[in-house]
C-alpha cells in the first residue's frame, strides 16, 4: 500500500468513525477521491488547484452533469481539508474553486391515477406479488427513501398504533404514520413471507427469494418493471414515489412543516424544493396571515 492509498484508507475511517457519515456517503466520497488520484498519478502534496480544475473540466467534457461535478468537488475539498487537519499538506487546493451552478432540480412526479395504475398492475396471484405490492405501498404511503425501505424491520412496524419507526440519514430516527392501505398490504405479505435464510434476516421486513435482504437495485428494478407493465412511460425510480407522495400531501393541504418532519428533511428549504412549490407561494401565505400584517 503506497502513501496515497494509506491516506485514503485513513480518510474513509475518519468519515465513518469520527464524522459518523453513512456507508453510502463514505463509499461515494472515497471512490471519487480514488478515481481522481488514479487519473492524475500524483501524490496529494503535489496536487494544485490547476490539477483539480483540469480534472473537473475533463469530466465535464465527457458529459458529467453539474450536480455530479459539485459532488466530486465536495469530496475532494473534504479530503484535502482532512489532509490539512492531519498536517499532511499545508493548503487545500480546492480553496477558491467555485462549485458549478446548480439549477432547480425537480424529480419526476406521478399523478394519483398513475400511482393507482402501478399499484394495480401487481399480480397478487404470483409468488412475490404480495411482497411487491407491499413494497410499493410502503415506498409511496410512507414516503420512504429506498435505503429506508430496504432496511425496514418488522419490529419497527406498529400496526395497532398506526406508525412505523424509520432509521434515516445519519442514523436519525423518525416516526412516520402508517396508512390503512399500506398496513393491510404489509400484513397480507407477512402471512406469505419467505422464511429467513438465517437469524440475521429474521427481523428484516422485505426478503428476496433466498430469504435475505432485498438490495437497492432489486427495488429499483421492481419499480421500473411495474411502471412498464402499467404503461407509465415516465423515467421513474423508488425516489419518485417519495417525491410524488410529498407532492400529493401538499396538494391536499398538508402543512409544509409536517411534510418536512415526515420525510426527515433537515431544512424546510429541501422540502420546499422537493414539493416544487415556489417559495413565494408559502411566503405570501404566511405574510397574508401574519399578526403584524396591518401595522
LOGUSE-197718 format. One record per residue (C-alpha): residue number from 1; chain; x, y, z. Coordinates in Angstrom, 2 decimals. Example, Ala and Ser with C-alpha at 12.3 -4.5 7.8 and 13.67 -1.06 7.14 Angstrom:
+-----+----+---------+---------+---------+
|   i | ch |      px |      py |      pz |
+-----+----+---------+---------+---------+
|   1 |  A |   12.30 |   -4.50 |    7.80 |
|   2 |  A |   13.67 |   -1.06 |    7.14 |
+-----+----+---------+---------+---------+
//
This chain:
+-----+----+---------+---------+---------+
|   i | ch |      px |      py |      pz |
+-----+----+---------+---------+---------+
|   1 |  A |    0.00 |    0.00 |    0.00 |
|   2 |  A |    1.52 |    3.32 |   -1.08 |
|   3 |  A |    1.20 |    6.63 |    0.79 |
|   4 |  A |   -1.82 |    7.87 |   -1.17 |
|   5 |  A |   -3.72 |    4.60 |   -0.66 |
|   6 |  A |   -2.94 |    4.69 |    3.06 |
|   7 |  A |   -4.19 |    8.28 |    3.35 |
|   8 |  A |   -7.43 |    7.46 |    1.52 |
|   9 |  A |   -7.97 |    4.47 |    3.80 |
|  10 |  A |   -7.45 |    6.68 |    6.88 |
|  11 |  A |   -9.74 |    9.33 |    5.38 |
|  12 |  A |  -12.54 |    6.77 |    4.96 |
|  13 |  A |  -12.06 |    5.72 |    8.57 |
|  14 |  A |  -12.28 |    9.38 |    9.61 |
|  15 |  A |  -15.56 |    9.88 |    7.70 |
|  16 |  A |  -17.10 |    6.73 |    9.14 |
|  17 |  A |  -15.93 |    6.81 |   12.76 |
|  18 |  A |  -15.26 |   10.46 |   13.58 |
|  19 |  A |  -17.79 |   12.17 |   11.31 |
|  20 |  A |  -20.39 |    9.42 |   11.63 |
|  21 |  A |  -21.35 |    9.52 |    7.94 |
|  22 |  A |  -23.37 |    6.75 |    6.33 |
|  23 |  A |  -21.75 |    3.86 |    4.48 |
|  24 |  A |  -23.13 |    5.21 |    1.19 |
|  25 |  A |  -21.58 |    8.65 |    1.73 |
|  26 |  A |  -18.23 |    7.17 |    2.78 |
|  27 |  A |  -18.19 |    4.90 |   -0.28 |
|  28 |  A |  -19.19 |    7.75 |   -2.61 |
|  29 |  A |  -16.57 |   10.21 |   -1.32 |
|  30 |  A |  -13.92 |    7.51 |   -1.20 |
|  31 |  A |  -14.49 |    6.36 |   -4.79 |
|  32 |  A |  -14.41 |    9.96 |   -6.07 |
|  33 |  A |  -11.04 |   10.55 |   -4.39 |
|  34 |  A |   -9.63 |    7.22 |   -5.61 |
|  35 |  A |  -10.63 |    7.93 |   -9.23 |
|  36 |  A |   -9.11 |   11.40 |   -9.01 |
|  37 |  A |   -5.69 |   10.13 |   -7.93 |
|  38 |  A |   -5.78 |    7.23 |  -10.39 |
|  39 |  A |   -6.35 |    9.73 |  -13.20 |
|  40 |  A |   -3.59 |   12.13 |  -12.14 |
|  41 |  A |   -1.00 |    9.70 |  -10.75 |
|  42 |  A |    0.36 |   12.34 |   -8.38 |
|  43 |  A |    0.73 |   12.38 |   -4.61 |
|  44 |  A |   -1.57 |   14.65 |   -2.56 |
|  45 |  A |    1.27 |   17.04 |   -1.74 |
|  46 |  A |    1.84 |   17.73 |   -5.45 |
|  47 |  A |   -1.81 |   18.45 |   -6.32 |
|  48 |  A |   -2.56 |   22.04 |   -7.33 |
|  49 |  A |   -5.75 |   23.98 |   -7.96 |
|  50 |  A |   -4.97 |   23.77 |  -11.70 |
|  51 |  A |   -4.92 |   19.96 |  -11.48 |
|  52 |  A |   -8.39 |   19.95 |   -9.95 |
|  53 |  A |   -9.79 |   22.47 |  -12.43 |
|  54 |  A |   -8.37 |   20.47 |  -15.36 |
|  55 |  A |   -9.82 |   17.25 |  -13.95 |
|  56 |  A |  -13.26 |   18.80 |  -13.49 |
|  57 |  A |  -13.14 |   20.29 |  -16.97 |
|  58 |  A |  -12.26 |   16.89 |  -18.41 |
|  59 |  A |  -15.16 |   15.24 |  -16.63 |
|  60 |  A |  -17.49 |   17.99 |  -17.83 |
|  61 |  A |  -16.40 |   17.50 |  -21.44 |
|  62 |  A |  -17.12 |   13.79 |  -21.09 |
|  63 |  A |  -20.69 |   14.58 |  -20.07 |
|  64 |  A |  -20.59 |   14.85 |  -16.28 |
|  65 |  A |  -23.53 |   16.98 |  -15.16 |
|  66 |  A |  -23.19 |   19.99 |  -12.87 |
|  67 |  A |  -24.67 |   18.20 |   -9.87 |
|  68 |  A |  -22.17 |   15.34 |  -10.17 |
|  69 |  A |  -19.32 |   17.84 |  -10.63 |
|  70 |  A |  -20.40 |   19.61 |   -7.44 |
|  71 |  A |  -20.42 |   16.33 |   -5.53 |
|  72 |  A |  -16.97 |   15.46 |   -6.87 |
|  73 |  A |  -15.56 |   18.85 |   -5.85 |
|  74 |  A |  -17.17 |   18.45 |   -2.42 |
|  75 |  A |  -15.43 |   15.08 |   -1.98 |
|  76 |  A |  -12.03 |   16.50 |   -2.98 |
|  77 |  A |  -12.48 |   19.57 |   -0.77 |
|  78 |  A |  -13.36 |   17.32 |    2.17 |
|  79 |  A |  -10.36 |   15.06 |    1.56 |
|  80 |  A |   -7.86 |   17.91 |    1.34 |
|  81 |  A |   -9.41 |   19.63 |    4.37 |
|  82 |  A |   -8.74 |   16.44 |    6.31 |
|  83 |  A |   -5.16 |   16.37 |    4.99 |
|  84 |  A |   -4.65 |   19.93 |    6.24 |
|  85 |  A |   -6.09 |   18.89 |    9.60 |
|  86 |  A |   -3.64 |   15.97 |    9.71 |
|  87 |  A |   -0.80 |   18.28 |    8.62 |
|  88 |  A |   -0.15 |   16.14 |    5.55 |
|  89 |  A |   -0.47 |   19.19 |    3.30 |
|  90 |  A |   -0.23 |   22.90 |    4.06 |
|  91 |  A |   -3.11 |   24.26 |    1.98 |
|  92 |  A |   -6.34 |   22.98 |    0.47 |
|  93 |  A |   -6.03 |   23.28 |   -3.35 |
|  94 |  A |   -9.84 |   23.38 |   -3.60 |
|  95 |  A |   -9.99 |   26.73 |   -1.81 |
|  96 |  A |  -11.17 |   29.37 |   -4.23 |
|  97 |  A |  -12.68 |   26.88 |   -6.68 |
|  98 |  A |  -16.39 |   27.60 |   -7.06 |
|  99 |  A |  -18.90 |   24.80 |   -7.32 |
| 100 |  A |  -20.82 |   24.55 |  -10.60 |
| 101 |  A |  -24.07 |   26.49 |  -10.59 |
| 102 |  A |  -26.94 |   24.09 |   -9.96 |
| 103 |  A |  -30.36 |   24.59 |  -11.42 |
| 104 |  A |  -33.55 |   23.86 |   -9.56 |
| 105 |  A |  -33.74 |   20.06 |   -9.59 |
| 106 |  A |  -37.29 |   18.77 |   -9.77 |
| 107 |  A |  -37.67 |   14.99 |   -9.89 |
| 108 |  A |  -40.38 |   13.39 |  -11.99 |
| 109 |  A |  -43.73 |   13.26 |  -10.23 |
| 110 |  A |  -46.51 |   10.74 |  -10.77 |
| 111 |  A |  -50.18 |   11.62 |  -10.77 |
| 112 |  A |  -52.54 |    9.87 |   -8.36 |
| 113 |  A |  -54.00 |    7.91 |  -11.27 |
| 114 |  A |  -50.52 |    6.77 |  -12.36 |
| 115 |  A |  -49.80 |    5.64 |   -8.81 |
| 116 |  A |  -53.07 |    3.69 |   -8.81 |
| 117 |  A |  -52.20 |    2.11 |  -12.17 |
| 118 |  A |  -48.79 |    0.95 |  -10.96 |
| 119 |  A |  -50.23 |   -0.46 |   -7.74 |
| 120 |  A |  -53.00 |   -2.29 |   -9.60 |
| 121 |  A |  -50.52 |   -3.74 |  -12.10 |
| 122 |  A |  -49.04 |   -6.05 |   -9.45 |
| 123 |  A |  -50.33 |   -9.61 |   -9.90 |
| 124 |  A |  -51.09 |  -10.72 |   -6.35 |
| 125 |  A |  -51.51 |  -14.33 |   -7.50 |
| 126 |  A |  -47.78 |  -14.55 |   -8.30 |
| 127 |  A |  -45.42 |  -15.85 |   -5.58 |
| 128 |  A |  -43.90 |  -12.43 |   -4.90 |
| 129 |  A |  -46.94 |  -10.36 |   -5.80 |
| 130 |  A |  -47.96 |   -9.64 |   -2.18 |
| 131 |  A |  -44.39 |   -8.61 |   -1.34 |
| 132 |  A |  -44.04 |   -6.34 |   -4.36 |
| 133 |  A |  -47.37 |   -4.63 |   -3.68 |
| 134 |  A |  -46.39 |   -4.14 |   -0.03 |
| 135 |  A |  -43.07 |   -2.58 |   -1.10 |
| 136 |  A |  -44.74 |   -0.14 |   -3.49 |
| 137 |  A |  -47.44 |    0.81 |   -0.97 |
| 138 |  A |  -44.76 |    1.41 |    1.69 |
| 139 |  A |  -42.50 |    3.47 |   -0.59 |
| 140 |  A |  -45.40 |    5.69 |   -1.56 |
| 141 |  A |  -47.63 |    5.59 |    1.52 |
| 142 |  A |  -44.80 |    6.33 |    3.96 |
| 143 |  A |  -42.58 |    8.44 |    1.68 |
| 144 |  A |  -39.50 |    6.32 |    2.37 |
| 145 |  A |  -36.07 |    6.53 |    0.82 |
| 146 |  A |  -35.10 |    3.27 |   -0.90 |
| 147 |  A |  -32.42 |    2.59 |    1.72 |
| 148 |  A |  -35.01 |    3.06 |    4.47 |
| 149 |  A |  -37.37 |    0.58 |    2.83 |
| 150 |  A |  -34.59 |   -1.97 |    2.31 |
| 151 |  A |  -33.62 |   -1.81 |    5.99 |
| 152 |  A |  -37.13 |   -1.63 |    7.43 |
| 153 |  A |  -37.60 |   -4.07 |   10.32 |
| 154 |  A |  -40.75 |   -5.90 |   11.35 |
| 155 |  A |  -40.15 |   -4.75 |   14.93 |
| 156 |  A |  -40.30 |   -1.14 |   13.71 |
| 157 |  A |  -43.89 |   -1.55 |   12.48 |
| 158 |  A |  -46.64 |   -0.75 |   14.98 |
| 159 |  A |  -49.87 |   -1.83 |   13.31 |
| 160 |  A |  -52.21 |   -1.11 |   16.23 |
| 161 |  A |  -50.77 |    2.35 |   16.81 |
| 162 |  A |  -50.61 |    3.10 |   13.07 |
| 163 |  A |  -47.00 |    4.14 |   12.58 |
| 164 |  A |  -43.54 |    2.87 |   11.65 |
| 165 |  A |  -40.16 |    3.80 |   13.08 |
| 166 |  A |  -37.67 |    4.74 |   10.35 |
| 167 |  A |  -33.89 |    4.96 |   10.58 |
| 168 |  A |  -32.94 |    7.72 |    8.14 |
| 169 |  A |  -29.80 |    9.58 |    7.13 |
| 170 |  A |  -27.17 |    9.82 |    9.84 |
| 171 |  A |  -28.95 |    7.02 |   11.77 |
| 172 |  A |  -31.61 |    9.52 |   12.85 |
| 173 |  A |  -34.92 |    8.03 |   13.87 |
| 174 |  A |  -38.31 |    9.43 |   12.95 |
| 175 |  A |  -41.89 |    8.28 |   13.32 |
| 176 |  A |  -43.98 |    8.01 |   10.15 |
| 177 |  A |  -47.76 |    7.41 |   10.07 |
| 178 |  A |  -48.77 |    4.10 |    8.53 |
| 179 |  A |  -51.93 |    4.36 |    6.45 |
| 180 |  A |  -54.56 |    1.62 |    6.33 |
| 181 |  A |  -53.78 |    0.64 |    2.74 |
| 182 |  A |  -50.06 |    0.13 |    3.32 |
| 183 |  A |  -50.77 |   -1.57 |    6.64 |
| 184 |  A |  -53.18 |   -4.06 |    5.03 |
| 185 |  A |  -50.77 |   -4.98 |    2.25 |
| 186 |  A |  -47.82 |   -5.37 |    4.64 |
| 187 |  A |  -49.86 |   -7.71 |    6.84 |
| 188 |  A |  -51.00 |   -9.69 |    3.79 |
| 189 |  A |  -47.35 |  -10.03 |    2.73 |
| 190 |  A |  -46.25 |  -11.14 |    6.20 |
| 191 |  A |  -48.65 |  -14.08 |    6.02 |
| 192 |  A |  -46.79 |  -15.45 |    2.97 |
| 193 |  A |  -43.31 |  -14.02 |    3.62 |
| 194 |  A |  -40.34 |  -16.19 |    2.62 |
| 195 |  A |  -38.64 |  -17.93 |    5.52 |
| 196 |  A |  -35.47 |  -16.03 |    6.51 |
| 197 |  A |  -32.21 |  -17.70 |    5.44 |
| 198 |  A |  -30.71 |  -17.08 |    8.88 |
| 199 |  A |  -31.28 |  -15.27 |   12.17 |
| 200 |  A |  -29.73 |  -12.05 |   10.83 |
| 201 |  A |  -32.72 |  -11.68 |    8.49 |
| 202 |  A |  -35.46 |  -12.68 |   10.97 |
| 203 |  A |  -36.47 |   -9.07 |   11.58 |
| 204 |  A |  -35.94 |   -7.68 |    8.05 |
| 205 |  A |  -39.34 |   -6.99 |    6.50 |
| 206 |  A |  -38.70 |   -7.35 |    2.77 |
| 207 |  A |  -36.82 |  -10.50 |    1.77 |
| 208 |  A |  -35.70 |  -11.83 |   -1.61 |
| 209 |  A |  -36.42 |  -15.36 |   -2.83 |
| 210 |  A |  -33.37 |  -16.62 |   -0.95 |
| 211 |  A |  -34.66 |  -15.30 |    2.37 |
| 212 |  A |  -32.14 |  -12.48 |    2.56 |
| 213 |  A |  -32.42 |   -8.68 |    2.44 |
| 214 |  A |  -33.53 |   -7.16 |   -0.83 |
| 215 |  A |  -30.93 |   -4.93 |   -2.46 |
| 216 |  A |  -31.48 |   -1.32 |   -3.52 |
| 217 |  A |  -31.07 |   -2.44 |   -7.14 |
| 218 |  A |  -33.85 |   -5.01 |   -6.72 |
| 219 |  A |  -36.23 |   -2.27 |   -5.57 |
| 220 |  A |  -35.18 |   -0.06 |   -8.48 |
| 221 |  A |  -35.87 |   -2.91 |  -10.89 |
| 222 |  A |  -39.23 |   -3.66 |   -9.27 |
| 223 |  A |  -40.40 |   -0.06 |   -9.65 |
| 224 |  A |  -39.29 |    0.15 |  -13.27 |
| 225 |  A |  -40.87 |   -3.23 |  -14.12 |
| 226 |  A |  -44.25 |   -2.33 |  -12.63 |
| 227 |  A |  -44.27 |    1.09 |  -14.30 |
| 228 |  A |  -43.64 |   -0.64 |  -17.63 |
| 229 |  A |  -46.45 |   -3.14 |  -17.01 |
| 230 |  A |  -48.79 |   -0.28 |  -16.01 |
| 231 |  A |  -47.95 |    1.65 |  -19.17 |
| 232 |  A |  -46.37 |    4.57 |  -17.30 |
| 233 |  A |  -43.63 |    5.90 |  -19.58 |
| 234 |  A |  -42.06 |    8.45 |  -17.23 |
| 235 |  A |  -38.47 |    7.88 |  -16.10 |
| 236 |  A |  -39.03 |    6.83 |  -12.51 |
| 237 |  A |  -37.27 |    5.23 |   -9.55 |
| 238 |  A |  -38.23 |    4.42 |   -5.93 |
| 239 |  A |  -37.43 |    8.05 |   -5.15 |
| 240 |  A |  -40.25 |    9.08 |   -7.50 |
| 241 |  A |  -42.77 |    7.50 |   -5.13 |
| 242 |  A |  -41.36 |    9.53 |   -2.22 |
| 243 |  A |  -41.49 |   12.75 |   -4.21 |
| 244 |  A |  -44.99 |   12.03 |   -5.54 |
| 245 |  A |  -46.22 |   11.27 |   -2.01 |
| 246 |  A |  -44.88 |   14.61 |   -0.72 |
| 247 |  A |  -46.38 |   16.46 |   -3.69 |
| 248 |  A |  -49.81 |   14.89 |   -3.18 |
| 249 |  A |  -49.74 |   15.71 |    0.54 |
| 250 |  A |  -49.02 |   19.38 |   -0.20 |
| 251 |  A |  -51.66 |   19.49 |   -2.93 |
| 252 |  A |  -54.18 |   18.13 |   -0.43 |
| 253 |  A |  -53.37 |   20.89 |    2.05 |
| 254 |  A |  -50.77 |   19.29 |    4.35 |
| 255 |  A |  -48.58 |   21.73 |    6.28 |
| 256 |  A |  -45.05 |   22.09 |    4.90 |
| 257 |  A |  -43.51 |   21.56 |    8.36 |
| 258 |  A |  -45.43 |   18.34 |    8.84 |
| 259 |  A |  -44.22 |   17.05 |    5.48 |
| 260 |  A |  -40.66 |   18.09 |    6.40 |
| 261 |  A |  -40.80 |   16.01 |    9.59 |
| 262 |  A |  -42.34 |   13.02 |    7.84 |
| 263 |  A |  -39.71 |   13.00 |    5.11 |
| 264 |  A |  -36.87 |   13.54 |    7.57 |
| 265 |  A |  -35.51 |   16.70 |    5.96 |
| 266 |  A |  -33.06 |   18.80 |    7.94 |
| 267 |  A |  -34.10 |   22.01 |    6.20 |
| 268 |  A |  -37.53 |   23.33 |    5.26 |
| 269 |  A |  -35.94 |   24.59 |    2.03 |
| 270 |  A |  -35.29 |   21.00 |    0.97 |
| 271 |  A |  -38.96 |   20.21 |    1.45 |
| 272 |  A |  -39.99 |   23.34 |   -0.43 |
| 273 |  A |  -37.89 |   22.33 |   -3.43 |
| 274 |  A |  -38.97 |   18.70 |   -3.09 |
| 275 |  A |  -42.61 |   19.58 |   -3.42 |
| 276 |  A |  -41.87 |   22.04 |   -6.25 |
| 277 |  A |  -43.76 |   24.86 |   -4.57 |
| 278 |  A |  -42.31 |   28.25 |   -5.34 |
| 279 |  A |  -41.07 |   29.89 |   -2.16 |
| 280 |  A |  -43.19 |   32.96 |   -2.88 |
| 281 |  A |  -46.32 |   30.80 |   -2.57 |
| 282 |  A |  -45.85 |   29.78 |    1.04 |
| 283 |  A |  -44.09 |   33.00 |    1.98 |
| 284 |  A |  -47.05 |   35.05 |    0.78 |
| 285 |  A |  -49.43 |   32.71 |    2.63 |
| 286 |  A |  -47.53 |   33.33 |    5.85 |
| 287 |  A |  -47.42 |   37.11 |    5.30 |
| 288 |  A |  -51.12 |   37.17 |    4.47 |
| 289 |  A |  -51.95 |   35.70 |    7.90 |
| 290 |  A |  -49.18 |   37.46 |    9.81 |
| 291 |  A |  -50.44 |   39.07 |   13.06 |
| 292 |  A |  -48.49 |   42.28 |   12.28 |
| 293 |  A |  -49.79 |   42.50 |    8.72 |
| 294 |  A |  -51.79 |   45.71 |    9.24 |
| 295 |  A |  -49.24 |   47.52 |   11.41 |
+-----+----+---------+---------+---------+
//
